[in-house]
Amino acid sequence: MHRFSSAAGRVAFLGLLLANYSPVQASEAPQLLSAFFGLDNALPFRANRLCLGASGKDGMPVVLSHTIDDDTLDAEDFQVTTQAGQRLSPHCVTLRPAEDPGEGRTVLLIGEFGDAADDPPISVQVVGDVLSDTAPPVNFRSQSVEVIPLAAGPTLIYAQTIPLTELAAKTRSTRCPADTRQVVRVTWAGGVRSPSGDDPGDPERALYQVTVRRENGTRETIAPAALADLEDRDNNHLLCLDTSDPAMAVEFPAGHLVDPNQDLNLDSRITVAPAR
């Protein structure tokens, strides 16, 4: 495991990491794809709706390779280790706000996870039985991941095509148009909004670039016809495409979205996993 002497060192390492490869995609083996130190003692009052006592605590979204069986999820299942060696358990964990159908791979850890300046969190490990809702289920016990530091901006961490039939499910967010021919769900390491505080709109839609494979084998980069899964304050977007040619990769340029700590997003490119 890498250890860093300063926040600047951790951010520099993250930049080097992202410059050299795309984030790991989900496979059959369970993985923690990311842990993002999103807020340090700064969860807003409305976070009490996620769990009582959340206001003023740290927030850390953890993205997993598979969607989770919520009945197997407990705060004691996760352990956060700080730079000084403290081992801390969350106050609570929840799949909210990313709870629309198919989204349940982001576990929000809420609690006290060290101090960003003096003793930041450096790793998250699953120490209990956290099971996927797939058949057969996989167990995330013993899986761990290094923490992306507070000062780093959000990045794309996962992308997957989803069945069009999933669009008919009831959601708390906006939907793709009825004439959409293919949908890619992208998951950020943490929640993202425009710097003004608004939901992303048409300018951000145009910044998403999706590489598709045409019937003749060539690849072309297009923008989504529409952007959906908005208005729910989670870390997912739906890219609504007007082509059924398979989506191969998604990229988004740096500097146009912010996380809850107001850090601008980093440049991201990630391959698209097929629908399960």
Beta strands, then each sheet from edge to edge (+ up, - down):
strand 1: 32-36
strand 2: 58-64
strand 3: 78-82
strand 4: 87-88
strand 5: 92-94
strand 6: 106-111
strand 7: 121-126
strand 8: 144-148
strand 9: 156-162
strand 10: 182-188
strand 11: 209-213
strand 12: 219-222
strand 13: 226-228
strand 14: 236-241
strand 15: 247-252
strand 16: 268-271
sheet 1: 4+ 3- 7+ 8- 1- 2+ 6- 5+
sheet 2: 9+ 10- 14+ 13-
sheet 3: 12+ 11- 15+ 16-
end
